[in-house]
Amino acid sequence: MDLDLHGGYPFFLGSISGSSEDATTGPVTRTVPDTIRLDGYTYAIELAQMRFASQDTFRDAVLAGGNPNDSLFNAKGAWARYVYSWHHGSDQEIGDFAEEADPFRFESSDGADPWSQYELSMQRAVVSRRTVSSATPLLIRSADYVFCADGPDLYRTTDLVTWTAMTDPGGDIQAMSTDGTDLYVATTTKVGKYVGSGTTFTAFGTPVTGNVTNVAFGANRLLVGIDNVLKEIGSGGTQTTIRTHFQPAFRWTTIFNIGSRIYVGGYAGSRSELYTLTTDSAGVLVLSNEAAPLPTGELLRTGIPYGGAALLCTSKGVRLTQISGDGTLSYGPLIEDVGDVRCATADGRFAYVGWSVYPRTGDAGVGRMALDTFVNTLQPAYASDVSAVGVTGTVTGVARLNGRTAFAVATGSVYVEEASGAYVTEANLSSGRLYYGTIEAKRLIELDVKFTPLASGEQITATVLNQDGTTVGYGVESNNNATELNVALNGTRVDWAQVVIRLEGDGTTTPQVNGWRMRAFPAPPGVVQWVVPIINHERVVINDGQGQAMAQSPVTIRDRLVALFESKKLVTYSEGDRTYRVRVEGFESQPAKWTDDGSYVQGLFMVQLVSA
């Protein structure tokens, strides 16, 4: 057995087992000087060789590769957690302990822009550009315009500032679609279009009337939902029924195409349906396979294509789908933070979705999804985006024009993202829970935040919370040209910690955080060990004065101690008036001579006890 020698005395790396006096001596009912008790047995000890010491908490680590990580550091020193980019988005509750933890993700944000790598800044501000009275205002981009439907009224803009009224189509507008040039409008009484740059509603030669709940142009076809009936509309207004749903309450809420393949779906009650369309021998569209069954209670609001994929917006959130060879759609995890999603649009590498329950209470806004960055299978990176501060209501329309976002809030306003140079005045971002790779307690040392030189009116605040949500560290920096904020954490004990970064400004500029580092060291319960030299002779004299003779069987003692070592059970260890729960972790026999009958050796039997 290997020994760790401290001052020439043995400390063991294995475990030990206890023994007792032989039964022929009679029971010993009290601990006497120069004896200990282990697992109910009394043993005489060699006091001069007894040792009590701490035991290493950590094992020596071996670094297998050359990657720079925490394995490079002494495990007995401070451990660190670093964050220097946030571009993989939000919704990561555990920051460093879960197997799939991503260093570029965080738990939540509001008003923050994490999408530029290695930089955290504030979102642009939004301003109300048009009040709306409808409970379902709609927005859509068509050619160089953004159109806003507000009940029976329709407006358009080329700059998101000035809005031009169109001639009313008749009835309340329920859906809009575009073929890239013309705008198709469905109302509670009819469907028609606005041609090119024209502002006058144009009906079809054969009028299409009724409660037109949806309209969509895709794959060179125009489809409408009229109550529970799905129809194709010809260029002159001829109607061809594709499917009449058996449930009168069913509504065709989504119609979109991925390439030449068309998808249609909707819901009635608590059940959603989504199908592909195909053509029969006469070239007429017919309903084909069910494309993607949704769980009961998850209502299909709308869908938008993106390349060879699609986003499904539901009453529970958003799902990204991919198309298979037979046209069916497989979808990824439900992104549910965004709540009930009524609208979505895509622009470049991002999709923008209406966020019904914005992270900051009392705000309404949109979420942004990076459709080229995935944090899980079919789960894009996403985070909250621009929002109207202090505004409540459901976002029912979203559109993009010239790199800026516009969104409509029910019975509220159309809010438009400002041009560069106008920012929100505050933003917050919360990290995931930081465990430092262990569920044992941690002692926090300090948090260091780095940022670009602060301009006048800018401020960075860093807060560290513990598992109870209590602030255990707090710091603020607002001095001009300051580039660093250090928060002393003074060895505060936590189970896990969370870092909250707050950015503030005067609305004309934004602070830019480049990263932070928090140092701590694990503080698991201390482990102590005893090395107890048991006198394992046939006859032992203990006690003071003339002493007390005690007869023993060395082989019996040995067998009992070894049995405790092998079982690793917790036993009671007493020395003087102190009692501990221990396990026998190692043993070593140090023979001095043979027993009188020559059957076994006698001498010291060293046992190592480790606190439980």
Secondary structure, DSSP 8 states (H G I E B T S, - for coil): --EEEETTEEEESS--------GGG----S--TTEEEETTEEEEB-GGG-EEEE--SS------S---SGGGS-TTS-EEEEE---TT-S--SBSSSSTT--TT--SEEESEE--STT-BEE-B-EEEEEE---SS-EEEEETTEEEEEETTEEEEESSSS--EE----SS-EEEEEESSSSEEEEESSEEEEE-TT--S-EEEEEEEES-EEEEEEETTEEEEEETTEEEEE-TTS-EEEEEE-SSTT-EEEEEEEETTEEEEEEEETTEEEEEEEEE-TTS-EEEEEE-----TT--EEEEEEETTEEEEEETTEEEEEEE-TTS-EEE---B-TT-S---EEEETTEEEEEESS-SSTT-EEEEEEEEEEEEETTEEEEEEEEEETT--S-EEEEEEETTEEEEEETTSEEEEE--TT-B-SEEEEE--BB-TT-SS-EEEEEEEEEES---TT-EEEEEEE-TTS-EEEEEEE--TT--EEEEEEEEEEES-BEEEEEEE--SS----EEEEEEEEEE-----EEEEEEEEE-SEEEESSTT-EEEE--HHHHHHHHHHHHHH---EEEEETTEEEEEEEEEEEEEEEEE-TTSSSEEEEEEEEEEE-
